[in-house]
Amino acid sequence: MEWDFTPEDIRSGKADYSVLEFKEDLLDEIHVNLEEFRGNEETKKFYSFLTVMLCTSLAFGKSIDSFVISVKKYFPSKELQKFLSGDRELLEEIKENNKENIEMLRAVIHRRIEDDVDKGVPKDNIAKTITTELLTF
């Protein structure tokens, strides 16, 4: 994605970019990149959800391994379990292709946490709310 601002602009409050705006932009980018999968909506949905989940996890500072453990724990889909138990090449590719997106999301999350803490929202609630906003499709 391209922005008219930097992650530092977000962190410092010079630019305003919400979690939901980021998610919408990321999904738009994913859908453009997946145009080759015409007619295969399940593949698009799976890849979109996987990409947003992985970017969210990495932006919160987790590793791919901890991401896989969390997904296996909270999303007991047999298809997803089989996928995650296999080759991690796709996850590494998603991470590599989204480095700038992950850095921007990290800044958006940072700004959101600071703003919500200033409003008196408990940190645990903030992280849960952000994750819910990003992973609700």
C-alpha positions in Angstrom: 0.0 0.0 0.0 1.1 3.6 -0.4 0.4 6.3 2.1 0.9 10.1 2.2 2.3 9.6 5.7 4.8 7.5 7.5 4.5 5.1 10.5 6.3 7.8 12.5 3.6 10.4 11.5 1.0 8.0 12.9 3.0 7.4 16.2 3.5 11.1 16.7 -0.1 12.0 15.9 0.8 14.1 12.8 -1.4 11.8 10.7 -4.7 10.0 11.6 -5.2 6.5 10.4 -7.5 4.1 12.2 -7.3 0.3 12.7 -10.4 -0.1 10.6 -9.1 2.2 7.8 -5.9 0.1 7.7 -7.9 -3.1 7.6 -10.0 -1.8 4.7 -7.0 -0.7 2.7 -5.2 -4.0 3.3 -8.2 -6.0 2.2 -8.5 -3.9 -0.9 -4.8 -4.5 -1.7 -5.2 -8.3 -1.1 -8.3 -8.5 -3.4 -6.4 -6.6 -6.2 -3.5 -9.0 -5.8 -5.8 -12.0 -5.9 -7.6 -11.1 -9.1 -6.0 -14.2 -10.7 -8.2 -16.4 -8.6 -11.3 -15.5 -10.4 -14.3 -17.6 -9.3 -12.5 -19.1 -6.3 -14.0 -17.1 -3.5 -13.1 -19.6 -0.8 -9.4 -19.2 -1.7 -9.7 -15.4 -1.6 -11.4 -15.4 1.7 -8.9 -17.9 3.2 -5.9 -15.9 2.0 -7.4 -12.6 3.1 -8.2 -13.8 6.6 -4.8 -15.5 6.9 -3.0 -12.4 5.8 -4.9 -10.1 8.1 -4.4 -12.5 11.0 -0.7 -12.9 10.3 -0.1 -9.2 9.9 -2.0 -8.5 13.1 0.1 -11.0 15.0 3.4 -9.8 13.7 2.4 -6.1 14.3 1.8 -7.1 18.0 5.4 -8.4 18.1 4.7 -12.1 17.9 6.6 -14.6 15.7 5.3 -16.9 13.0 5.6 -19.8 15.4 3.6 -18.1 18.1 1.0 -17.1 15.4 0.7 -20.8 14.4 0.2 -21.9 18.0 -2.5 -19.2 18.6 -4.3 -20.1 15.4 -4.3 -23.8 16.2 -5.6 -23.0 19.7 -8.4 -20.6 18.8 -9.4 -21.7 15.2 -9.8 -25.5 15.4 -10.7 -25.8 11.6 -9.3 -29.1 10.4 -8.4 -27.5 7.0 -6.5 -24.7 8.7 -4.8 -27.1 11.1 -3.6 -29.2 8.2 -2.4 -26.2 6.4 -0.5 -24.8 9.4 1.1 -28.2 10.2 2.7 -28.3 6.8 5.1 -26.1 5.0 5.4 -22.5 6.3 6.5 -21.1 3.0 3.3 -19.2 2.4 3.4 -17.6 5.8 7.0 -16.5 5.2 5.9 -15.1 1.8 3.0 -13.2 3.3 5.3 -11.8 6.0 7.9 -10.7 3.4 5.3 -9.2 1.0 3.7 -7.2 3.9 6.7 -5.8 5.7 5.6 -2.2 5.1 2.0 -3.0 6.0 3.1 -4.7 9.2 5.2 -1.7 10.2 2.3 0.7 9.5 -0.1 -1.5 11.4 2.4 -1.5 14.3 2.3 2.3 14.3 -1.5 2.4 14.1 -1.8 0.0 17.0 0.8 2.0 19.0 -1.2 5.2 18.4 -4.5 3.6 19.3 -3.1 2.2 22.5 -1.7 5.6 23.6 -5.0 7.3 22.7 -7.1 4.8 24.6 -4.8 4.7 27.6 -5.2 8.5 27.8 -9.0 7.9 27.8 -8.6 5.5 30.8 -9.3 2.3 28.8 -7.4 -0.7 30.4 -4.6 -2.0 28.2 -6.0 -5.6 28.1 -9.3 -4.3 26.7 -7.5 -2.2 24.1 -5.6 -5.1 22.6 -8.7 -7.3 22.6 -10.7 -4.6 20.9 -8.1 -3.9 18.2 -7.7 -7.7 17.5 -11.5 -8.0 17.2 -11.7 -5.1 14.9 -9.0 -6.5 12.6 -10.3 -10.1 12.6 -14.0 -9.5 12.2 -15.0 -10.2 8.6 
